Amino acid sequence: MRSIWLLAAAALALPAPARAMDVAGHWAVKQGTVKYEVSHILHEALGTSHAVQGGADCTAQRCTFHFSVALDSFDSGDADRDRDMLAVVDAVEHPRVEVQGTGHLAGDDAAVLQLTVRLAGASVELPPLRVTVQRGWWSMQVHGAFPISLQTFHIPRPALLGVPISDTVRIYVDLSFGSA
């Protein structure tokens, strides 16, 4: 009888087998930050928006999601640059950048996403993106970064002193979801 108790105690002391977290439910963006970084040979610029809207619907391991940001909510610290950005992305006709896609968990703290980005009237499917996911009791945080090509979206590259900015724009996303 004593050996059964020792066996039971040993089994309880062993760590549980590793499995991916469960994210099932309906999630709404509660807070979010989206940043874009552009490069020029003379300087770099970072535009930031906290006006993120969206949500996700998830089963235990897979999600479909969408979020969007009003283009006029981005602030780079330079009003002229912000006005120029709105002009080159045709924000009057297309006032929001929209992201939608699907994702699946890839371990306890990561997910792989398939994204389609709609910007300046063009929709572009991006290569798979790995993001960090942190799950709380009633919350979930997603952090990631990815590049986009202005040429792919048919966006003309602004120039400074006759030299255009880099075609690659880096996007940074930090989203906090709560139960919807």
Backbone bond lengths (Angstrom), bond angles and torsions (degrees), N, CA, C in turn:
res aa  C-N    CA-C-N  psi(-1)  N-CA   C-N-CA  omega(-1)  CA-C   N-CA-C  phi
1 M - - - 1.451 - - 1.528 110.87 -
2 R 1.319 114.64 -38.88 1.458 118.61 180.00 1.534 110.52 -62.46
3 S 1.332 119.01 -36.82 1.457 121.70 -179.35 1.528 111.52 -65.32
4 I 1.348 117.96 -31.43 1.471 121.07 177.23 1.530 109.55 -65.57
5 W 1.354 116.56 -42.02 1.455 120.41 179.30 1.513 111.07 -65.75
6 L 1.336 116.89 -40.22 1.466 120.18 178.04 1.527 111.03 -64.90
7 L 1.337 116.26 -40.48 1.454 120.85 178.14 1.531 110.85 -64.39
8 A 1.326 116.85 -43.26 1.467 121.03 178.38 1.528 110.99 -63.78
9 A 1.326 117.57 -42.57 1.462 121.25 179.23 1.522 110.44 -63.96
10 A 1.330 117.33 -40.72 1.459 120.98 179.05 1.527 110.69 -65.09
11 A 1.316 117.09 -40.51 1.462 120.63 179.44 1.523 111.21 -64.15
12 L 1.332 117.32 -38.99 1.463 120.38 178.78 1.517 111.90 -69.39
13 A 1.326 117.13 -27.90 1.458 120.83 -179.22 1.523 112.38 -77.01
14 L 1.323 118.56 -19.59 1.455 121.49 -179.89 1.523 110.23 -72.73
15 P 1.321 117.02 142.68 1.469 118.13 177.60 1.522 110.48 -66.97
16 A 1.325 114.68 149.73 1.466 119.73 177.62 1.523 108.99 -67.69
17 P 1.328 117.47 150.13 1.459 118.73 178.24 1.526 110.35 -60.17
18 A 1.322 115.09 142.70 1.462 119.63 -179.23 1.525 109.91 -68.23
19 R 1.348 116.19 137.16 1.457 121.80 175.09 1.512 107.95 -149.83
20 A 1.286 115.01 155.05 1.460 119.19 -179.71 1.522 109.55 -69.72
21 M 1.330 115.46 150.97 1.460 119.69 -179.66 1.524 110.94 -68.02
22 D 1.297 115.20 159.91 1.458 122.80 178.60 1.525 107.92 -98.56
23 V 1.322 117.87 126.30 1.464 121.45 179.80 1.528 111.35 -118.79
24 A 1.326 117.38 19.80 1.462 121.04 -175.80 1.524 111.07 -56.91
25 G 1.322 115.28 139.17 1.455 120.87 175.18 1.517 111.76 139.12
26 H 1.320 112.90 -177.50 1.462 121.57 176.52 1.520 106.49 -105.22
27 W 1.319 117.12 126.91 1.455 123.09 -174.61 1.519 110.12 -121.88
28 A 1.331 116.88 142.28 1.462 122.14 175.47 1.527 108.43 -121.75
29 V 1.333 116.31 143.58 1.460 120.05 175.76 1.523 107.62 -67.88
30 K 1.324 116.44 120.80 1.469 121.95 178.12 1.524 110.86 -96.60
31 Q 1.335 116.44 -37.78 1.456 122.83 175.47 1.519 107.23 -145.46
32 G 1.309 115.25 147.41 1.452 117.40 177.94 1.511 112.03 -159.37
33 T 1.309 114.45 152.14 1.455 121.73 174.76 1.523 107.58 -133.85
34 V 1.314 115.67 129.91 1.452 121.78 173.62 1.525 105.86 -124.38
35 K 1.336 114.97 131.47 1.466 120.59 179.26 1.522 109.16 -125.52
36 Y 1.321 115.64 148.72 1.459 119.80 170.86 1.523 107.15 -123.45
37 E 1.327 115.89 143.55 1.456 121.55 179.35 1.519 108.40 -124.93
38 V 1.328 116.07 122.97 1.458 121.38 176.67 1.519 108.81 -113.64
39 S 1.339 115.14 150.19 1.464 120.30 -177.71 1.520 110.74 -123.05
40 H 1.306 113.73 141.29 1.455 123.38 173.67 1.523 105.86 -133.75
41 I 1.317 118.10 156.18 1.464 118.72 -177.73 1.532 112.25 -61.28
42 L 1.342 117.36 -22.44 1.462 120.30 -179.50 1.529 114.25 -93.55
43 H 1.335 117.46 -23.40 1.470 119.57 -178.05 1.519 110.35 -169.45
44 E 1.314 114.74 173.32 1.463 121.98 172.75 1.512 108.44 -121.40
45 A 1.318 116.08 156.17 1.464 120.76 178.51 1.522 108.84 -134.21
46 L 1.319 115.11 145.20 1.458 122.01 -179.69 1.523 108.40 -127.41
47 G 1.326 116.39 121.18 1.458 121.77 175.99 1.517 108.82 -106.77
48 T 1.329 116.75 139.54 1.462 121.75 -174.56 1.513 110.99 -130.11
49 S 1.339 115.77 139.52 1.462 122.15 172.82 1.526 109.48 -132.45
50 H 1.328 114.97 141.42 1.466 121.53 174.53 1.533 110.36 -113.00
51 A 1.334 116.96 11.28 1.465 122.69 -175.75 1.527 110.76 -98.06
52 V 1.326 116.28 57.22 1.466 121.29 -177.91 1.520 109.38 -93.46
53 Q 1.325 116.10 135.14 1.462 122.34 175.74 1.518 108.57 -126.12
54 G 1.327 116.96 148.93 1.456 118.55 175.44 1.510 113.11 153.91
55 G 1.324 114.73 -169.93 1.448 119.94 -178.49 1.517 111.69 -169.44
56 A 1.323 114.04 -179.75 1.461 121.21 179.84 1.521 109.14 -146.30
57 D 1.310 115.70 146.21 1.462 123.06 172.85 1.512 106.70 -118.56
58 C 1.330 115.74 122.27 1.463 120.10 -171.81 1.515 112.36 -127.45
59 T 1.330 114.65 143.51 1.457 121.75 164.66 1.533 104.50 -92.80
60 A 1.305 118.51 -167.30 1.460 120.68 -176.63 1.530 112.70 -57.14
61 Q 1.319 118.84 -38.52 1.463 121.27 -173.95 1.527 114.82 -127.71
62 R 1.344 119.49 -6.38 1.460 122.46 -175.33 1.529 110.27 -128.71
63 C 1.332 115.19 147.36 1.464 120.59 179.82 1.534 110.22 -135.62
64 T 1.313 114.56 149.01 1.458 121.57 163.29 1.523 104.56 -113.84
65 F 1.312 117.40 141.30 1.458 119.07 -173.87 1.522 110.04 -147.56
66 H 1.306 113.41 165.01 1.457 121.97 174.79 1.526 107.37 -154.00
67 F 1.304 116.13 145.25 1.453 120.42 168.73 1.517 108.52 -153.80
68 S 1.307 115.31 159.49 1.458 120.16 -179.00 1.520 109.74 -147.21
69 V 1.327 114.07 160.29 1.462 121.46 179.88 1.522 107.52 -139.78
70 A 1.327 115.96 133.31 1.467 120.18 174.41 1.526 108.04 -69.22
71 L 1.326 116.87 127.66 1.460 120.73 -177.26 1.519 112.45 -62.38
72 D 1.337 117.50 -33.03 1.462 118.90 -179.68 1.527 113.17 -75.27
73 S 1.332 118.02 0.10 1.468 120.77 177.37 1.535 111.95 -89.94
74 F 1.340 118.29 -6.98 1.463 120.70 179.55 1.524 110.07 -77.29
75 D 1.320 115.71 138.06 1.463 122.33 179.48 1.520 108.54 -128.76
76 S 1.327 116.17 120.59 1.468 120.52 178.58 1.524 111.79 -103.19
77 G 1.335 116.28 -0.41 1.459 119.49 -176.37 1.514 113.07 86.91
78 D 1.326 117.44 0.78 1.461 122.52 -179.91 1.533 107.29 -136.19
79 A 1.331 116.88 106.87 1.464 121.32 -175.66 1.530 112.08 -59.87
80 D 1.337 117.60 -37.26 1.466 120.01 178.65 1.523 110.66 -64.58
81 R 1.331 117.40 -44.20 1.469 121.11 178.60 1.522 109.97 -62.10
82 D 1.333 117.64 -43.30 1.463 120.62 -179.93 1.523 111.27 -62.75
83 R 1.327 117.25 -40.87 1.463 121.61 178.27 1.531 110.23 -64.52
84 D 1.336 117.00 -41.49 1.468 121.13 178.31 1.529 110.66 -64.81
85 M 1.329 116.92 -40.62 1.473 120.50 178.62 1.524 110.03 -60.49
86 L 1.324 117.28 -44.79 1.462 120.54 179.36 1.531 111.36 -61.46
87 A 1.320 117.21 -35.55 1.463 120.65 179.66 1.528 110.85 -69.86
88 V 1.349 118.62 -46.29 1.469 119.54 -175.27 1.523 112.54 -70.45
89 V 1.336 118.39 -24.47 1.471 119.63 177.98 1.526 111.79 -96.31
90 D 1.336 116.53 7.41 1.466 122.54 177.86 1.531 111.04 52.93
91 A 1.350 114.65 53.90 1.463 120.83 -176.27 1.529 113.24 -66.47
92 V 1.317 118.37 -20.98 1.467 119.49 176.87 1.531 109.13 -66.21
93 E 1.330 115.71 -45.48 1.468 120.50 -179.41 1.530 112.24 -80.66
94 H 1.325 116.63 -33.05 1.485 122.38 -176.41 1.533 107.94 -131.48
95 P 1.333 117.82 82.03 1.469 121.52 -169.60 1.531 116.44 -75.73
96 R 1.321 118.61 -8.27 1.463 120.35 -176.46 1.526 110.71 -128.97
97 V 1.311 115.79 149.97 1.455 120.97 165.30 1.525 104.61 -97.96
98 E 1.325 116.43 131.36 1.466 121.69 -175.98 1.518 109.45 -122.32
99 V 1.316 115.38 138.57 1.463 121.51 178.94 1.517 107.23 -128.36
100 Q 1.306 116.04 132.38 1.462 120.39 174.70 1.508 108.23 -141.29
101 G 1.321 115.36 160.11 1.452 117.51 179.26 1.506 112.96 169.80
102 T 1.313 113.63 -166.41 1.455 121.72 178.43 1.520 107.75 -131.02
103 G 1.303 115.00 160.08 1.454 119.49 178.45 1.505 111.18 -152.30
104 H 1.310 115.27 157.22 1.460 120.19 174.02 1.523 108.33 -135.34
105 L 1.313 115.66 146.33 1.452 120.94 -179.79 1.518 110.16 -68.86
106 A 1.311 114.95 143.08 1.463 121.63 -179.72 1.525 108.30 -131.20
107 G 1.329 116.18 60.98 1.460 121.36 -176.98 1.514 110.50 111.63
108 D 1.332 115.31 -172.69 1.462 120.54 -175.55 1.519 114.07 -77.75
109 D 1.311 118.83 -16.49 1.461 119.05 -176.03 1.524 113.57 -138.60
110 A 1.333 116.99 23.82 1.463 119.04 -178.12 1.522 110.96 -148.24
111 A 1.311 114.27 157.86 1.464 121.54 174.67 1.525 107.81 -142.94
112 V 1.317 115.62 155.97 1.461 122.21 175.05 1.523 106.74 -113.39
113 L 1.326 115.99 125.04 1.461 121.83 -175.62 1.521 111.28 -112.32
114 Q 1.317 115.82 146.68 1.462 124.24 167.93 1.525 105.19 -109.96
115 L 1.321 117.48 113.73 1.455 122.65 -174.39 1.516 112.21 -110.80
116 T 1.321 114.97 143.38 1.457 122.11 165.23 1.518 105.88 -120.16
117 V 1.322 115.92 124.70 1.464 122.18 -178.96 1.512 108.01 -109.24
118 R 1.329 115.61 131.22 1.467 121.40 175.94 1.525 107.04 -112.50
119 L 1.336 114.98 118.49 1.459 121.82 -177.00 1.520 108.48 -146.94
120 A 1.305 116.61 134.29 1.471 122.42 176.34 1.532 112.26 55.54
121 G 1.326 116.85 32.96 1.457 121.19 176.99 1.516 114.60 85.46
122 A 1.315 118.70 -1.18 1.473 121.78 179.66 1.524 109.55 -113.44
123 S 1.325 115.97 142.51 1.464 121.85 174.98 1.519 108.49 -111.31
124 V 1.332 115.75 129.46 1.454 121.35 -177.83 1.522 108.72 -131.32
125 E 1.341 115.41 129.21 1.460 120.44 174.47 1.521 107.62 -88.25
126 L 1.329 116.01 127.65 1.460 121.19 -177.89 1.523 110.74 -93.44
127 P 1.339 117.17 159.67 1.467 119.77 173.84 1.528 109.80 -62.47
128 P 1.336 118.40 160.65 1.473 120.50 179.51 1.530 111.14 -52.65
129 L 1.316 114.89 141.09 1.462 122.58 -176.50 1.525 109.39 -123.55
130 R 1.321 116.56 131.20 1.457 121.63 176.19 1.521 108.32 -96.63
131 V 1.332 117.34 129.13 1.459 123.09 179.72 1.523 109.41 -125.67
132 T 1.324 115.31 162.63 1.453 122.13 175.34 1.525 108.63 -92.42
133 V 1.328 116.21 136.29 1.468 121.94 179.41 1.524 108.03 -126.90
134 Q 1.326 115.73 130.55 1.460 121.43 174.19 1.520 107.13 -121.92
135 R 1.314 116.30 126.19 1.471 121.26 -175.69 1.514 109.19 -111.29
136 G 1.328 116.49 128.13 1.457 122.96 172.50 1.515 108.83 -109.41
137 W 1.330 116.10 -172.35 1.466 119.23 -179.18 1.517 111.92 -61.14
138 W 1.323 116.95 -49.73 1.466 120.74 -177.87 1.521 110.98 -126.24
139 S 1.320 116.01 25.71 1.458 119.35 -178.10 1.527 110.58 -147.59
140 M 1.312 114.00 164.05 1.458 121.08 177.31 1.533 106.76 -151.38
141 Q 1.328 117.30 133.68 1.450 122.41 176.36 1.524 108.37 -114.27
142 V 1.336 114.59 139.26 1.463 121.48 178.24 1.523 107.25 -127.48
143 H 1.336 116.22 129.22 1.462 122.50 -179.06 1.528 108.04 -130.80
144 G 1.323 116.39 133.25 1.458 118.92 177.98 1.516 111.75 -166.75
145 A 1.310 115.41 171.24 1.464 122.16 177.87 1.521 108.29 -146.29
146 F 1.321 115.20 148.32 1.462 119.88 178.73 1.520 109.82 -156.56
147 P 1.336 116.72 153.55 1.466 119.87 177.31 1.521 110.69 -93.50
148 I 1.328 115.34 150.86 1.460 121.08 168.16 1.520 107.69 -128.33
149 S 1.308 115.79 155.25 1.458 122.53 177.86 1.525 108.74 -104.90
150 L 1.321 116.70 125.50 1.467 119.72 177.30 1.520 111.11 -61.19
151 Q 1.322 116.70 -38.46 1.464 121.12 179.59 1.522 111.03 -59.62
152 T 1.331 117.27 -40.31 1.463 121.32 -179.56 1.526 111.13 -60.99
153 F 1.335 116.66 -32.71 1.465 121.33 178.99 1.528 112.26 -92.02
154 H 1.331 117.14 4.81 1.466 122.81 -179.41 1.524 111.65 61.08
155 I 1.327 115.53 36.81 1.461 121.51 178.70 1.527 108.27 -100.57
156 P 1.347 117.00 123.05 1.464 118.71 177.72 1.534 110.41 -66.53
157 R 1.339 115.55 140.40 1.465 119.73 -178.91 1.524 110.48 -81.40
158 P 1.325 117.22 120.66 1.469 119.27 175.11 1.526 110.37 -62.13
159 A 1.318 115.99 152.44 1.462 121.02 -178.81 1.523 110.19 -123.33
160 L 1.303 114.29 150.02 1.458 122.07 173.07 1.520 106.45 -124.21
161 L 1.333 117.28 124.11 1.466 122.75 -176.61 1.525 111.76 55.58
162 G 1.331 115.63 35.96 1.454 121.40 177.61 1.520 115.09 81.11
163 V 1.327 117.80 -1.16 1.465 121.53 -179.11 1.530 107.80 -109.21
164 P 1.348 117.93 120.20 1.470 119.99 -178.38 1.533 111.82 -72.26
165 I 1.324 114.42 156.22 1.457 119.66 174.39 1.530 108.63 -67.94
166 S 1.316 116.62 167.01 1.465 121.68 177.50 1.519 109.60 -62.33
167 D 1.319 116.25 147.70 1.463 120.78 177.53 1.528 111.83 -68.49
168 T 1.318 117.12 -26.28 1.466 121.06 -177.27 1.523 110.64 -89.69
169 V 1.312 115.28 126.05 1.462 122.30 175.10 1.519 106.57 -113.80
170 R 1.315 117.09 129.70 1.470 121.84 -179.86 1.522 107.94 -93.31
171 I 1.344 115.74 131.28 1.463 122.93 179.85 1.523 108.39 -111.16
172 Y 1.329 116.82 133.35 1.465 123.20 177.70 1.525 108.20 -119.15
173 V 1.317 116.26 131.89 1.468 121.26 -176.69 1.528 109.29 -128.31
174 D 1.331 115.91 128.78 1.461 123.65 173.01 1.525 107.07 -131.13
175 L 1.325 116.51 111.13 1.465 120.90 -177.05 1.523 110.41 -122.02
176 S 1.330 115.45 137.47 1.461 121.87 172.38 1.523 107.80 -113.46
177 F 1.327 115.54 120.25 1.456 121.53 179.81 1.522 109.06 -105.02
178 G 1.329 115.03 146.87 1.452 122.01 171.42 1.510 108.66 -125.64
179 S 1.310 116.42 162.64 1.476 120.04 178.64 1.517 109.33 -58.82
180 A 1.332 115.66 133.70 1.480 120.18 -179.11 1.507 109.66 -89.60
